[in-house]
Amino acid sequence: MRYLSLILLSAGAAYAGGSMEFYGGGATSLIYDSTGKSTTPQLASSTYGVKVKYSIFSTPIPVSPRANAVMDLKFISVDTASARVLNLLLEGKVPFITLRAGVNLDMASGSSRFFDGHNALLMGASIGIPFVNASLDYAYTLPENGVDVGDVLIFRTGGGIKFGLGEFAYVKAGLDVIYRKIYSPVGGYNLSILPYASAKFTSIAVDLILGFEDEYGYYGLSLAGNNTPATGLGTQIRLKYYF
Protein backbone atom coordinates (compact mmCIF):
# COMPACT_ATOMS: atom_id res chain seq x y z
CA MET A 1 0.00 0.00 0.00
CA ARG A 2 2.85 2.36 0.82
CA TYR A 3 4.39 1.81 -2.61
CA LEU A 4 1.04 2.33 -4.30
CA SER A 5 0.67 5.69 -2.53
CA LEU A 6 4.13 6.74 -3.66
CA ILE A 7 3.33 5.74 -7.23
CA LEU A 8 0.09 7.77 -7.21
CA LEU A 9 1.79 10.82 -5.71
CA SER A 10 4.60 10.60 -8.27
CA ALA A 11 2.06 10.28 -11.07
CA GLY A 12 0.21 13.32 -9.77
CA ALA A 13 3.40 15.40 -9.85
CA ALA A 14 4.22 14.13 -13.33
CA TYR A 15 0.76 14.92 -14.69
CA ALA A 16 0.37 18.32 -13.01
CA GLY A 17 -0.98 20.95 -15.37
CA GLY A 18 -3.70 23.54 -15.53
CA SER A 19 -5.13 26.40 -17.53
CA MET A 20 -4.92 30.15 -17.95
CA GLU A 21 -7.79 32.23 -19.27
CA PHE A 22 -8.36 35.86 -20.14
CA TYR A 23 -11.88 37.25 -20.20
CA GLY A 24 -13.81 40.45 -20.65
CA GLY A 25 -17.26 41.80 -21.36
CA GLY A 26 -20.02 44.12 -20.28
CA ALA A 27 -23.72 44.74 -19.84
CA THR A 28 -26.22 47.46 -19.05
CA SER A 29 -28.43 47.21 -15.98
CA LEU A 30 -31.29 48.84 -14.13
CA ILE A 31 -32.31 48.06 -10.53
CA TYR A 32 -35.25 46.01 -9.30
CA ASP A 33 -36.93 47.89 -6.45
CA SER A 34 -38.65 46.23 -3.47
CA THR A 35 -41.82 45.67 -5.51
CA GLY A 36 -40.03 43.97 -8.40
CA LYS A 37 -40.21 46.90 -10.83
CA SER A 38 -37.06 47.87 -12.72
CA THR A 39 -36.11 51.51 -12.21
CA THR A 40 -33.50 53.94 -13.47
CA PRO A 41 -30.72 54.85 -13.70
CA GLN A 42 -29.39 52.61 -16.42
CA LEU A 43 -25.65 52.05 -16.05
CA ALA A 44 -23.04 50.40 -18.24
CA SER A 45 -20.75 47.92 -16.49
CA SER A 46 -17.73 45.89 -17.53
CA THR A 47 -15.62 43.07 -16.11
CA TYR A 48 -12.30 41.78 -17.33
CA GLY A 49 -9.60 39.69 -15.76
CA VAL A 50 -7.35 36.66 -15.71
CA LYS A 51 -7.93 33.25 -14.13
CA VAL A 52 -5.26 30.65 -13.48
CA LYS A 53 -6.00 27.06 -12.42
CA TYR A 54 -3.18 24.68 -11.48
CA SER A 55 -3.48 21.01 -10.62
CA ILE A 56 -1.77 20.32 -7.29
CA PHE A 57 -2.74 16.64 -7.35
CA SER A 58 -3.81 14.48 -10.27
CA THR A 59 -3.09 11.06 -11.73
CA PRO A 60 -3.39 9.54 -15.21
CA ILE A 61 -6.26 7.40 -13.91
CA PRO A 62 -9.50 8.97 -15.29
CA VAL A 63 -11.66 8.27 -12.20
CA SER A 64 -9.09 9.29 -9.58
CA PRO A 65 -9.55 12.36 -7.32
CA ARG A 66 -7.95 15.64 -8.33
CA ALA A 67 -7.16 18.88 -6.54
CA ASN A 68 -6.72 22.35 -8.08
CA ALA A 69 -5.60 25.74 -6.85
CA VAL A 70 -7.42 28.66 -8.50
CA MET A 71 -6.57 32.36 -8.66
CA ASP A 72 -9.10 34.69 -10.31
CA LEU A 73 -8.26 38.42 -10.53
CA LYS A 74 -11.16 40.60 -11.73
CA PHE A 75 -11.45 44.29 -12.60
CA ILE A 76 -15.06 45.49 -12.35
CA SER A 77 -16.28 48.90 -13.51
CA VAL A 78 -19.79 50.27 -12.91
CA ASP A 79 -20.27 53.76 -14.34
CA THR A 80 -17.59 55.82 -12.53
CA ALA A 81 -16.96 53.28 -9.72
CA SER A 82 -14.45 50.43 -10.02
CA ALA A 83 -12.97 47.61 -7.98
CA ARG A 84 -10.29 44.94 -8.05
CA VAL A 85 -11.42 41.56 -6.75
CA LEU A 86 -9.18 38.57 -6.08
CA ASN A 87 -10.74 35.13 -5.56
CA LEU A 88 -8.47 32.37 -4.20
CA LEU A 89 -9.92 28.85 -4.15
CA LEU A 90 -9.06 25.21 -3.62
CA GLU A 91 -11.03 22.65 -5.64
CA GLY A 92 -11.47 18.94 -5.05
CA LYS A 93 -12.81 16.87 -7.94
CA VAL A 94 -14.07 13.33 -8.37
CA PRO A 95 -16.11 12.11 -11.36
CA PHE A 96 -19.20 14.33 -11.82
CA ILE A 97 -18.67 16.28 -8.54
CA THR A 98 -16.56 19.34 -7.64
CA LEU A 99 -16.21 20.88 -4.18
CA ARG A 100 -14.55 24.28 -3.62
CA ALA A 101 -13.73 26.72 -0.84
CA GLY A 102 -11.73 29.91 -0.60
CA VAL A 103 -11.73 33.65 -0.01
CA ASN A 104 -12.92 36.72 -1.85
CA LEU A 105 -10.71 39.79 -1.39
CA ASP A 106 -12.63 42.91 -2.47
CA MET A 107 -10.15 45.77 -2.87
CA ALA A 108 -12.74 48.50 -3.49
CA SER A 109 -13.10 51.58 -1.31
CA GLY A 110 -16.88 51.56 -1.68
CA SER A 111 -19.73 49.56 -3.18
CA SER A 112 -21.79 49.50 -6.34
CA ARG A 113 -24.27 47.24 -8.12
CA PHE A 114 -21.78 44.48 -8.87
CA PHE A 115 -19.33 44.67 -5.97
CA ASP A 116 -20.00 45.27 -2.27
CA GLY A 117 -16.61 46.40 -0.94
CA HIS A 118 -16.47 43.55 1.62
CA ASN A 119 -14.27 40.49 1.82
CA ALA A 120 -16.04 37.11 1.92
CA LEU A 121 -15.57 33.41 2.51
CA LEU A 122 -16.53 31.29 -0.49
CA MET A 123 -17.84 27.73 -0.65
CA GLY A 124 -19.63 25.73 -3.29
CA ALA A 125 -20.31 22.47 -5.08
CA SER A 126 -21.06 21.45 -8.66
CA ILE A 127 -22.51 18.35 -10.30
CA GLY A 128 -22.02 17.72 -13.99
CA ILE A 129 -23.24 14.81 -16.08
CA PRO A 130 -23.73 14.63 -19.85
CA PHE A 131 -26.21 17.31 -20.99
CA VAL A 132 -27.04 18.52 -17.43
CA ASN A 133 -25.22 20.57 -14.79
CA ALA A 134 -26.01 22.19 -11.45
CA SER A 135 -24.03 24.26 -8.94
CA LEU A 136 -24.63 25.88 -5.58
CA ASP A 137 -22.32 28.63 -4.29
CA TYR A 138 -22.42 30.65 -1.08
CA ALA A 139 -20.50 33.82 -0.19
CA TYR A 140 -20.35 34.61 3.53
CA THR A 141 -19.55 38.32 3.54
CA LEU A 142 -17.52 39.65 6.44
CA PRO A 143 -18.80 42.69 8.38
CA GLU A 144 -16.60 45.78 8.24
CA ASN A 145 -16.91 48.91 10.40
CA GLY A 146 -20.14 47.55 11.85
CA VAL A 147 -21.73 47.11 8.41
CA ASP A 148 -22.93 43.73 7.14
CA VAL A 149 -24.04 43.80 3.49
CA GLY A 150 -25.50 40.29 3.63
CA ASP A 151 -24.53 36.91 2.24
CA VAL A 152 -25.06 35.74 -1.33
CA LEU A 153 -26.39 32.37 -2.51
CA ILE A 154 -26.26 31.44 -6.20
CA PHE A 155 -27.98 28.35 -7.62
CA ARG A 156 -27.31 27.60 -11.28
CA THR A 157 -28.64 24.72 -13.35
CA GLY A 158 -29.18 23.91 -16.99
CA GLY A 159 -27.92 21.85 -19.86
CA GLY A 160 -26.81 21.79 -23.44
CA ILE A 161 -25.46 19.76 -26.32
CA LYS A 162 -21.89 18.96 -27.27
CA PHE A 163 -20.45 17.74 -30.58
CA GLY A 164 -17.04 16.15 -30.74
CA LEU A 165 -14.82 17.12 -33.67
CA GLY A 166 -12.19 14.44 -33.48
CA GLU A 167 -10.28 13.39 -30.40
CA PHE A 168 -9.21 16.83 -29.17
CA ALA A 169 -11.89 19.26 -30.37
CA TYR A 170 -15.57 20.02 -29.74
CA VAL A 171 -18.27 22.67 -29.95
CA LYS A 172 -21.10 23.02 -27.45
CA ALA A 173 -24.01 25.30 -26.61
CA GLY A 174 -26.50 25.49 -23.77
CA LEU A 175 -28.78 27.51 -21.54
CA ASP A 176 -28.60 27.86 -17.75
CA VAL A 177 -31.08 29.27 -15.23
CA ILE A 178 -29.58 31.29 -12.36
CA TYR A 179 -31.28 32.08 -9.05
CA ARG A 180 -29.45 34.49 -6.77
CA LYS A 181 -30.60 35.18 -3.20
CA ILE A 182 -29.30 38.03 -1.02
CA TYR A 183 -29.44 37.52 2.76
CA SER A 184 -29.39 41.09 4.06
CA PRO A 185 -31.74 43.28 6.16
CA VAL A 186 -33.61 44.33 2.98
CA GLY A 187 -33.19 40.97 1.23
CA GLY A 188 -33.46 40.47 -2.49
CA TYR A 189 -33.36 37.92 -5.29
CA ASN A 190 -32.71 37.70 -9.02
CA LEU A 191 -33.85 35.13 -11.59
CA SER A 192 -32.13 35.10 -14.97
CA ILE A 193 -31.27 32.93 -17.97
CA LEU A 194 -27.75 32.52 -19.33
CA PRO A 195 -27.14 31.30 -22.92
CA TYR A 196 -23.61 30.24 -23.86
CA ALA A 197 -21.57 28.60 -26.60
CA SER A 198 -17.98 27.38 -26.71
CA ALA A 199 -15.44 25.68 -28.94
CA LYS A 200 -12.19 23.88 -28.18
CA PHE A 201 -9.36 22.74 -30.41
CA THR A 202 -6.35 20.96 -28.86
CA SER A 203 -5.20 23.28 -26.03
CA ILE A 204 -7.23 26.41 -26.91
CA ALA A 205 -10.87 27.08 -25.99
CA VAL A 206 -13.16 30.07 -26.60
CA ASP A 207 -16.40 30.73 -24.71
CA LEU A 208 -19.13 33.21 -25.63
CA ILE A 209 -21.40 33.86 -22.63
CA LEU A 210 -24.48 36.08 -22.96
CA GLY A 211 -24.38 37.37 -19.39
CA PHE A 212 -22.42 39.50 -16.96
CA GLU A 213 -19.99 38.40 -14.24
CA ASP A 214 -19.72 40.23 -10.93
CA GLU A 215 -17.42 39.37 -8.02
CA TYR A 216 -19.35 36.21 -7.01
CA GLY A 217 -20.72 34.77 -10.25
CA TYR A 218 -22.93 35.39 -13.25
CA TYR A 219 -26.09 37.33 -13.93
CA GLY A 220 -27.88 36.33 -17.11
CA LEU A 221 -30.75 38.13 -18.80
CA SER A 222 -32.91 39.05 -15.79
CA LEU A 223 -36.49 37.79 -15.73
CA ALA A 224 -37.58 38.87 -12.23
CA GLY A 225 -36.21 40.09 -8.92
CA ASN A 226 -36.21 42.69 -6.18
CA ASN A 227 -33.49 44.81 -4.57
CA THR A 228 -30.95 43.47 -7.09
CA PRO A 229 -29.63 44.55 -10.50
CA ALA A 230 -31.89 44.01 -13.49
CA THR A 231 -29.38 43.04 -16.14
CA GLY A 232 -29.86 43.20 -19.87
CA LEU A 233 -28.28 40.85 -22.40
CA GLY A 234 -24.60 41.12 -21.56
CA THR A 235 -21.68 39.64 -23.46
CA GLN A 236 -18.49 38.05 -22.18
CA ILE A 237 -15.74 36.31 -24.11
CA ARG A 238 -13.31 33.93 -22.42
CA LEU A 239 -10.11 32.68 -24.07
CA LYS A 240 -8.54 29.69 -22.30
CA TYR A 241 -5.22 27.96 -22.78
CA TYR A 242 -4.58 24.50 -21.28
CA PHE A 243 -1.03 23.57 -20.33
Helices and strands as residue ranges (DSSP letters): H 2-14, E 18-32, E 38-57, E 66-78, E 81-94, E 97-106, E 120-129, E 132-141, E 151-164, E 169-183, E 189-201, E 204-209, E 212-213, E 218-219, E 221-226, E 229-231, E 235-242
